């Protein structure tokens, strides 16, 4: 089984935290011309209260043709090279990473109130660290409606979450703590926090 059991992450809080910190999803969609998938890069926001990911894309994005179909959302968290020196040569050279795949069903949003909700939630969330903040409600309603006509609004209803956190879980606790300390000393704080 891949990933091995000790690298599988099932803790929903850790999986949701990964999405919160790294919201840009690589979304794999079916491709009619080949056995391969199309890939779209789309920032998404997870709403736990409704168990849904929300997003908007340009009208010509292939996702707009996937209504009622399943797609995979892939999230990559922080990652780095693991040198054997980080554990006093108790490990082989490797790579530390956190990733998440979510199988989800696409629901194209047609309701104007839902479109406004999605745009409001996304902009409020992603504008949090900006000053001054861009405010959707300051745009006249007619201008907003023209804006919405250029976009497709999507709900992604998750079917299955699959976390793959390769953080030396198969190593003894003292080795993991050595790795964590070395990562902190190398200013790799976000990956160190995950260990």
HELIX and SHEET records of a PDB file:
HELIX    1   1 UNK A    5  UNK A    7  5                                   3    
HELIX    2   2 UNK A   12  UNK A   21  1                                  10    
HELIX    3   3 UNK A   62  UNK A   65  5                                   4    
HELIX    4   4 UNK A   84  UNK A   87  5                                   4    
HELIX    5   5 UNK A  112  UNK A  126  1                                  15    
HELIX    6   6 UNK A  136  UNK A  138  5                                   3    
HELIX    7   7 UNK A  141  UNK A  149  1                                   9    
HELIX    8   8 UNK A  173  UNK A  185  1                                  13    
HELIX    9   9 UNK A  189  UNK A  194  1                                   6    
SHEET    1   A 4 UNK A   8  UNK A   9  0                                        
SHEET    2   A 4 UNK A 151  UNK A 166 -1                                        
SHEET    3   A 4 UNK A  52  UNK A  58 -1                                        
SHEET    4   A 4 UNK A  45  UNK A  47 -1                                        
SHEET    1   B 6 UNK A   8  UNK A   9  0                                        
SHEET    2   B 6 UNK A 151  UNK A 166 -1                                        
SHEET    3   B 6 UNK A  94  UNK A 108 -1                                        
SHEET    4   B 6 UNK A  70  UNK A  82 -1                                        
SHEET    5   B 6 UNK A  24  UNK A  30 -1                                        
SHEET    6   B 6 UNK A  37  UNK A  43 -1                                        
END                                                                             
